[in-house]
Amino acid sequence: MTYDEWIEQYVSSITNRYVRGKCGHAVQAMKLEFPELRIAKGFAHVAWGRDQHWWCVAPDGTIVDPTVSQFPGTAVLEYEELDLDNPADVARIPIGKCMNCGEETYPDSLESCICSQRCADAFRAYLNNPNS
């Protein structure tokens, strides 16, 4: 079985062929079938931005992405692999959304739930406003 055949079979087995959020499971299942593959984790950069993502890498360096169909109507422009043993790379992974503006927050954000001092000040003012 080829990589493409396995991917087609896997995607066909998913209800409505909806693979969003299933990349971790898919790459682990694919690695069991094809032990030569290496699992990569990081960001998929697409036309509308970036998304946290997992994919496989073949021994020749070719990207094998069993859930690329979760990015409909757009091609992945770049795969950016992160080294999860490197604290600087881990710090680039968003861990939530800012309680004030909705932007991503990171481990070094203020209390990990506010993205910046500006948002912290605005959110504090909102909470302390008796007319809110």
QUIVENTA-V822890 format. One record per pair of residues at least 24 apart in sequence whose C-alpha atoms are under 6 Angstrom apart, sorted by sequence separation. I is the first residue (numbers start at 1). J is the second residue. D is the distance in Angstrom with one decimal. If there is no record, write none. Layout:
((I,J,D) (I,J,D))
This chain:
((27,55,6.0) (24,54,5.8) (46,76,4.8) (23,54,5.5) (45,76,5.8) (46,77,5.3) (45,77,5.5) (45,78,5.1) (44,79,4.7) (43,79,6.0) (43,80,5.1) (42,80,5.6) (42,81,4.5) (41,81,5.6) (42,82,4.8) (23,67,5.7) (19,67,5.9) (20,70,5.0) (19,70,5.7) (7,66,5.2))
